Amino acid sequence: MAMKKTPEKTILRALAGETQTTPPIWMMRQAGRYLPEYRATRAQAGDFLSLCYTPDLAAEVTLQPIRRYGFDAAILFADILLVPQALGADLWFVTGEGPRLSTITSDADMAALKPADDIHDHLSPVYETVKILSQELPSETTLIGFAGAPWTVATYMIAGRGTPDQGPAHALKAENKVVFETLLDRITEATITYLDMQIQAGAEVVKLFDSWAGSLSGDEFHKYALLPAKRIIAALKEKHPNVPVIAFPREAGDGYIGFAHATGADCVAIDNSVSATWAAEYVQKDGCVQGNLASKHMVTGGQALIDETRAIVDAFRNGPHIFNLGHGITPDADPENVALMIETVRSC
Ligand code: CP3
């Protein structure tokens, strides 16, 4: 039997369970509007979706934060809503407001969606972006692919937009469970084949974003956040046993406890509604955790940023940790504060 080699890259070492003196670092939405070079490339593409579907430009914006800051990982530039579009939903972005989609609320809407296996023609530019990146990234940088988790993607497909409380998805779940569960299944199947293709194209890690997991509780959290993640991870591990998976059931609270173990994830990403000391005690005992500096520090900076960054590094010091924000960086962030965060982590 071949010996399992210790990976070289810092992110892969953390995901393999190694405790490091300096945690590796990357940042959710690290390619984004807070960077002037991102805004320039986005203008060149014309709009956000054209940027996602133009491999050279998507690869370019993925590389920008690596060049500027030397993050330990690059995350593929794309969006979780490309999967609904590939399944046949209409998708567009309203400037200053966010995404809009055609809605899924009936059997007829559901029947009009494509089968999960039919998404690849539409998504082939994304796989091309991954291929370019796997050639162009520095050898020490890990390439992370991603998809939205089924519940989060379903909340947008059902409402046709982002909602503060995911009300329309909760309503469909109560009123037409068959359509709701069929939709969740379709997204689950599409996500498995989508992430499989990203891995085949060169993604070294994949992350599952369940941004609205926190609005599910009890049995529903188990059924609609935990079980789909488990199914996706099991299917991926069957084909790619050595590719680590990061799960992000955002705002899961107590639901973070045991989530990695129950789903087979190699790492759980933690938002900043829970404290790092709590997460170190209850979540990191199962393995690697990622997080969890509040994004607001990228806007406000100063001593509070330094203190909070050090406190997080300290809290997670005795186990595997990937430093990150608790959620995506916002467009009003100051690029200097990102540099300060990285400098602070690397000098802890
Ligand atoms: O993190 C990265 O740098 C990689 C790229 C990435 C984007 N979106 C680019 C993006 C990733 C991983 C995502 C994930 C995503 N997309 C999530 C899950 C994570 C989270 O933030 O909770 C969700 C819910 C979406 C859906 C989405 N995309 C919304 C609600 C919006 C509008 C809100 C906003 O920030 O404008 C987007 C647009 C979007 N996705 C932008 C970027 C850089 C901004 C688009 C622009 O340039 O105008």
Boltz pocket constraint, residues with backbone or C-beta under 6 A from the ligand:
constraints:
  - pocket:
      binder: B
      contacts: [[A, 27], [A, 28], [A, 29], [A, 30], [A, 31], [A, 32], [A, 33], [A, 42], [A, 48], [A, 75], [A, 76], [A, 77], [A, 78], [A, 79], [A, 80], [A, 81], [A, 97], [A, 98], [A, 99], [A, 146], [A, 148], [A, 162], [A, 209], [A, 211], [A, 328]]
      max_distance: 6.0
